[in-house]
Amino acid sequence: MEGSIPYDLCHLELIYGIRLNGNKLSGHIPPCLASLTSLRELRLGSNKLTSSIPSSLWSLEYILEINLSSNSLNGPLLSNVQKLKVLRVLDLSRNQLSGHIPSTIGALKDLETLSLASNQFQGPIPESVGSLISLESLDLSGNNLSGKIPKSLETLSHLKQFNVSHNRLEGEIPVKGSFKNFSAESFFGNYALCGPPKLRVPPCKLSLIH
């Protein structure tokens, strides 16, 4: 299918899921989708959608999955993403999103999969990501993120997949918790990370105690 997403969809008040991924849909995401309070799945990945993500979308309190990956969406990820209290999957990878990752993302306690890979996000990884207690997969690769990998991520006991490769991160790679199981591929192509030899990074210099 091609063309724009019709606003008529917004009249389907009882619709549970919208799955239009893998088409040639263009234009923007209709802001009125926020009126679909029964919506649990929104899959618009692998299309040709442009412009920013409508801020109204973050008011869908009971949505479980949002996949907008592989489009040409731009602009920031807004702080009111915290309203998605029961969200389990958020995949915004392979777009042109920019700005900082909002610290409010730590409010999404049920989130199992978070992928912001291959965008233009910058600034630090928020400490609050360590509050995502249900997280199983975290992919932040291919951005312009800087600073250190927060130690708070060591407490994420369900984390099985982790990728921060190809950023501008520096400092010591955490080694406790799930980080015992991650390989060098998770950390490739960063500015100045250090840690154990198995991760193929330089060893960290011991800080001198005076």
Backbone torsions as a table, in degrees:
resi	resn	phi	psi	omega
1	MET	NA	146.2	177.6
2	GLU	-136.0	175.7	-174.7
3	GLY	95.2	-172.1	-177.0
4	SER	-88.7	162.4	176.3
5	ILE	-75.7	121.7	-175.1
6	PRO	-71.1	139.3	177.6
7	TYR	-65.3	-18.0	178.5
8	ASP	-59.0	-25.5	177.0
9	LEU	-55.6	-30.6	-174.6
10	CYS	-70.4	-8.6	177.3
11	HIS	-89.1	-8.3	-178.0
12	LEU	-84.8	75.3	-167.6
13	GLU	-63.3	-24.2	-176.1
14	LEU	-102.7	9.0	-176.0
15	ILE	-66.6	136.5	-177.1
16	TYR	-91.4	-41.5	-175.8
17	GLY	-141.5	143.2	172.3
18	ILE	-118.9	113.1	-178.3
19	ARG	-122.5	95.6	-178.7
20	LEU	-122.2	22.7	-178.3
21	ASN	-68.4	152.2	175.7
22	GLY	74.8	37.7	176.5
23	ASN	-122.8	-158.7	177.9
24	LYS	-124.1	37.0	-179.4
25	LEU	-69.0	138.6	-177.2
26	SER	-128.1	-178.8	-177.9
27	GLY	83.5	-155.8	-175.5
28	HIS	-109.0	168.0	176.5
29	ILE	-80.8	124.0	-178.2
30	PRO	-61.3	123.1	179.3
31	PRO	-59.5	-25.5	-176.5
32	CYS	-69.8	-8.4	175.0
33	LEU	-58.1	-21.6	179.2
34	ALA	-64.5	-15.9	179.2
35	SER	-80.9	-8.6	-178.2
36	LEU	-85.2	80.5	-172.5
37	THR	-70.9	-12.9	176.4
38	SER	-88.9	-5.4	-174.4
39	LEU	-67.8	127.6	178.5
40	ARG	-114.1	-23.4	-179.6
41	GLU	-133.5	131.1	173.7
42	LEU	-129.9	105.6	-178.8
43	ARG	-118.5	106.2	180.0
44	LEU	-123.8	19.9	-176.8
45	GLY	-65.1	157.4	175.9
46	SER	56.1	55.7	172.2
47	ASN	-128.9	-157.0	179.7
48	LYS	-125.7	38.5	-176.9
49	LEU	-73.6	142.2	-178.6
50	THR	-126.3	-176.2	-178.1
51	SER	70.2	-172.0	-175.0
52	SER	-87.9	165.5	175.7
53	ILE	-75.3	125.1	-178.4
54	PRO	-59.6	131.8	-178.4
55	SER	-61.8	-26.2	-179.9
56	SER	-63.2	-24.7	-178.1
57	LEU	-60.8	-29.4	-177.6
58	TRP	-78.5	7.6	175.5
59	SER	-99.5	2.8	178.2
60	LEU	-78.1	80.9	-169.6
61	GLU	-58.1	-28.8	-172.2
62	TYR	-108.9	12.1	179.5
63	ILE	-72.5	143.4	-176.4
64	LEU	-103.1	-29.6	-176.3
65	GLU	-142.6	131.1	171.5
66	ILE	-127.9	118.6	177.4
67	ASN	-126.8	107.9	178.8
68	LEU	-118.4	22.7	-172.5
69	SER	-67.0	159.3	174.8
70	SER	55.0	55.6	171.2
71	ASN	-130.0	-160.1	175.2
72	SER	-123.9	42.1	-179.5
73	LEU	-74.1	142.3	-178.7
74	ASN	-129.9	-175.4	-179.4
75	GLY	87.6	-176.8	-174.6
76	PRO	-88.4	166.2	166.9
77	LEU	-92.8	114.1	-170.7
78	LEU	-76.8	153.6	-175.5
79	SER	-67.6	-20.1	-179.8
80	ASN	-78.5	11.7	168.7
81	VAL	-58.5	-19.9	-178.4
82	GLN	-64.8	-14.3	-179.0
83	LYS	-73.2	-15.8	-176.1
84	LEU	-82.5	69.1	-167.1
85	LYS	-60.7	-31.0	-174.9
86	VAL	-109.1	9.8	-177.6
87	LEU	-58.7	133.9	178.6
88	ARG	-108.4	-32.0	-177.9
89	VAL	-130.5	125.1	173.0
90	LEU	-129.8	107.3	-179.1
91	ASP	-120.7	106.1	178.7
92	LEU	-116.3	19.4	-173.4
93	SER	-66.4	158.3	175.6
94	ARG	56.0	56.0	171.5
95	ASN	-131.2	-157.9	177.5
96	GLN	-125.8	36.4	-179.4
97	LEU	-70.9	147.6	-174.6
98	SER	-140.3	-175.9	-178.1
99	GLY	86.3	-167.9	-178.1
100	HIS	-88.9	153.0	170.1
101	ILE	-75.6	121.0	-174.6
102	PRO	-68.2	138.6	-179.7
103	SER	-65.4	-20.9	179.9
104	THR	-65.0	-12.3	179.8
105	ILE	-61.3	-22.3	179.0
106	GLY	-64.6	-10.5	179.7
107	ALA	-79.3	-10.0	-174.5
108	LEU	-86.6	75.5	-170.9
109	LYS	-66.0	-21.9	-178.8
110	ASP	-93.7	-1.8	-175.1
111	LEU	-65.1	125.2	-179.9
112	GLU	-104.6	-32.7	-178.7
113	THR	-129.8	124.7	175.8
114	LEU	-130.3	116.2	176.8
115	SER	-127.5	117.1	174.8
116	LEU	-118.8	21.3	-172.8
117	ALA	-64.2	153.0	174.2
118	SER	55.1	55.7	172.2
119	ASN	-129.5	-155.8	179.3
120	GLN	-126.2	32.6	178.5
121	PHE	-65.3	146.7	180.0
122	GLN	-136.6	178.3	-178.2
123	GLY	82.5	-170.3	-174.0
124	PRO	-81.5	160.6	166.4
125	ILE	-76.3	121.3	-175.3
126	PRO	-62.4	137.9	174.0
127	GLU	-53.5	-31.8	-174.9
128	SER	-65.1	-15.7	176.7
129	VAL	-59.8	-26.4	176.0
130	GLY	-66.6	-8.5	177.1
131	SER	-90.3	-4.3	-178.9
132	LEU	-81.6	77.0	-166.8
133	ILE	-66.8	-17.0	-179.9
134	SER	-97.1	-0.1	-169.9
135	LEU	-65.0	128.9	177.3
136	GLU	-111.0	-28.3	-177.8
137	SER	-138.9	126.8	179.3
138	LEU	-131.7	115.9	179.9
139	ASP	-124.4	110.2	178.5
140	LEU	-118.2	17.7	-173.6
141	SER	-68.1	157.4	173.4
142	GLY	67.4	42.4	175.8
143	ASN	-126.6	-162.2	176.1
144	ASN	-118.4	35.6	-177.0
145	LEU	-69.3	142.7	-177.8
146	SER	-130.6	176.9	-178.6
147	GLY	86.6	-162.0	-175.0
148	LYS	-98.0	160.2	170.9
149	ILE	-78.2	118.8	-174.3
150	PRO	-60.4	133.6	176.1
151	LYS	-61.0	-23.9	-178.5
152	SER	-59.7	-21.1	-179.0
153	LEU	-70.5	-17.7	178.9
154	GLU	-63.3	-21.5	-177.5
155	THR	-84.8	-4.0	-178.2
156	LEU	-80.0	91.0	-169.6
157	SER	-72.6	-17.9	-179.3
158	HIS	-95.9	-2.0	-173.5
159	LEU	-67.9	117.8	-179.2
160	LYS	-110.8	-32.1	-179.3
161	GLN	-122.4	133.0	-175.8
162	PHE	-147.5	128.7	-178.9
163	ASN	-145.9	115.7	173.7
164	VAL	-123.5	23.1	-177.6
165	SER	-64.7	155.7	176.0
166	HIS	57.7	56.7	170.8
167	ASN	-130.0	-155.8	178.3
168	ARG	-127.4	39.8	-176.0
169	LEU	-77.5	156.0	-179.4
170	GLU	-144.3	170.3	176.1
171	GLY	89.0	-170.3	-171.8
172	GLU	-76.7	132.5	174.3
173	ILE	-77.6	128.1	177.6
174	PRO	-57.3	148.9	-175.6
175	VAL	-124.0	-7.8	-177.1
176	LYS	-93.7	171.0	177.2
177	GLY	61.3	-138.3	-177.2
178	SER	-64.2	-18.8	-177.1
179	PHE	-66.3	-15.4	175.7
180	LYS	-63.6	-24.6	-171.9
181	ASN	-99.6	-8.2	-175.3
182	PHE	-83.7	148.5	-177.0
183	SER	-102.4	177.9	-178.0
184	ALA	-59.4	-30.1	-178.4
185	GLU	-58.5	-27.4	-178.7
186	SER	-68.5	-18.8	-169.5
187	PHE	-124.3	0.1	-176.8
188	PHE	-52.1	150.3	166.5
189	GLY	67.8	39.4	176.6
190	ASN	-110.6	173.1	-171.4
191	TYR	-72.0	-54.7	-173.1
192	ALA	-158.9	53.7	175.5
193	LEU	-79.8	152.2	175.5
194	CYS	-137.9	160.0	-178.0
195	GLY	164.8	-157.8	-177.4
196	PRO	-64.4	150.0	-178.5
197	PRO	-56.7	-33.3	-176.6
198	LYS	-62.7	-18.8	179.7
199	LEU	-92.2	4.1	175.6
200	ARG	55.6	44.8	173.7
201	VAL	-128.0	159.9	177.3
202	PRO	-62.3	151.0	175.0
203	PRO	-67.4	148.1	178.6
204	CYS	-74.5	139.3	175.9
205	LYS	-75.8	134.1	178.2
206	LEU	-68.6	130.4	177.2
207	SER	-72.4	134.2	-176.8
208	LEU	-74.3	132.2	177.2
209	ILE	-100.0	117.2	-179.3
210	HIS	-92.2	NA	NA
